[in-house]
Amino acid sequence: MHVDSEGWSGEGAFTQVVVDRLRAVEEIAGLKVEDAPATRSEADYNFLANEIFVTFATRVEHESTKVLGIIPGRKRVTAKAMTFEALAKLLEDSAGIGPADYTDEAMIQYLRTERIIPPYQTKGYKLVELVRIYEAK
């Protein structure tokens, strides 16, 4: 599997959990992880937005056809090893990930929040992490 994480700063613990799970899936040929432009930081909260693009592996199948409607033959067809819906179900059943907050035919979206209180500070901040998964075309 090829993983391209050049455009990702490495921030986001939940993003790392998702990437680690996707790396273990044999039907995925490649991943691209990058920071989304919506990422921002204020005094009382940090908003992290990361995007993951998934490329599925392909397999060759043979399909029966008829040439000129009468001569039987076979043609080679490439098919994806996994569908996007199957990927959503796999992530939903994974420990530490669970069901997505939003899913449609083109995107899986997770939104996680946690309160961070650094040592020796009286006031912490809220960390909001948005992870979107798309199928790379």
ZIHUDA-V643604 format. One record per pair of residues at least 6 apart in sequence whose ideal C-beta (glycine too) atoms are under 6 Angstrom apart, sorted by the first residue. I is the first residue (numbers start at 1). J is the second residue. Records with the same first field share a line. If there is no record, write none. Layout:
BEGIN
I = J + J
END
This chain:
BEGIN
2 = 30
3 = 31
4 = 32
5 = 33
7 = 34
8 = 33 + 34 + 35
9 = 35
11 = 48
12 = 48 + 50 + 129
14 = 112 + 129
15 = 50 + 131
17 = 96
18 = 131
19 = 33
21 = 94
22 = 28 + 31
27 = 57 + 81 + 82
28 = 54
29 = 55 + 57
30 = 55
32 = 53
33 = 52
34 = 51
36 = 49 + 51
38 = 49
39 = 48 + 49
40 = 47
44 = 125
45 = 125 + 126
46 = 127
47 = 128
48 = 129
49 = 130
50 = 131
51 = 132
52 = 133
53 = 134 + 136
54 = 135
55 = 136
56 = 80 + 81 + 82
57 = 81
58 = 78 + 80
59 = 79 + 81
60 = 76 + 78
61 = 77 + 79
62 = 74
63 = 75 + 77
64 = 74
65 = 73 + 75
66 = 72
67 = 73
84 = 135
88 = 103 + 108
91 = 97
92 = 99
100 = 108 + 110
101 = 109 + 110 + 111
102 = 109
107 = 132 + 134
108 = 133
109 = 132
110 = 131
111 = 130
112 = 129
113 = 128
114 = 127
115 = 124 + 126
116 = 124 + 125 + 127
117 = 124
END
